[in-house]
Amino acid sequence: MARTVWDSTVGKKTVMAVSGLIMLLYLVVHMIGNLKIFFGSGEFNHYAHWLRTVGEPFMHYEWTLWVIRVVLLAAVVAHAVSAYQLSRRDIKARPSKYVHRRPRAGYATRTMRWGGVILGLFIVWHILDLTTGTVHSGGFETGKPYQNVVDTFSTWYGNAVYIVAMLALGLHIRHGFWSAAQTLGAGSRTRDRALKAVANVLALLLTAGFLAVPVGVMTGVVS
């Protein structure tokens, strides 16, 4: 049954919708945590340490964090694979271009695929920068996330990569949330306007919330 569902277009769209909502929930929590940086290094570093001790003593050090990472990784892979396969299926269904041009789609809709690629590359860069410190500038300091964040956003390329990725994220959420609602049956003629409004608000708040950190470093509010 699972294979039959996965092989169907509806099944793949459902996987995309559910995995997308899992990642959206994480992003809301992650953004709120990021904003703690405006309360100073002590508060932010303490929050980062707390993430590694959640669930103790029942859960060992970092076990809860690793559970979250595994769930997120599964969601990202499921989302990317289903999106790629749906795209290939769509191309095979119409290998030749339409004779008449289709109505112009919204900017977010037309950039969903490229936005997904940008976000995928950003996730890799973000982990190498602030988790492993592999590509970090200024000397990565284990256990000092506040200082590491300030280092990253003290460089022009760190800001450029992050800002482009967050703008792509906003567009992705704006279209993706509404699409997920339609796929899961939440959409209707009477609710579509409200769902689109929620999608716009979520995209705006998350984009603004994530961009507040590099802007705070660039303006000296966070230093």
Protein Blocks (a to p, Z undefined) as FASTA:
>chain_A
ZZmmmmpmklmmmmmmmmmmmmmmmmmmmmmmmmmmmnojklmmmmmmmmmmgoiakbcg
hklmmmmmmmmmmmmmmmmmmmmmmmmmmmmmmmbacfbdcddddfklmmmmmmmmmmmm
mmmmmmmmmmnommpghiaaehilmlmmmmmmmpfklmmmmmmmmmmmmmmmmmmmmmmm
mmnopacfklmmmmmmmmmmmmmmmmmmmmmmmmmmmnomaZZ
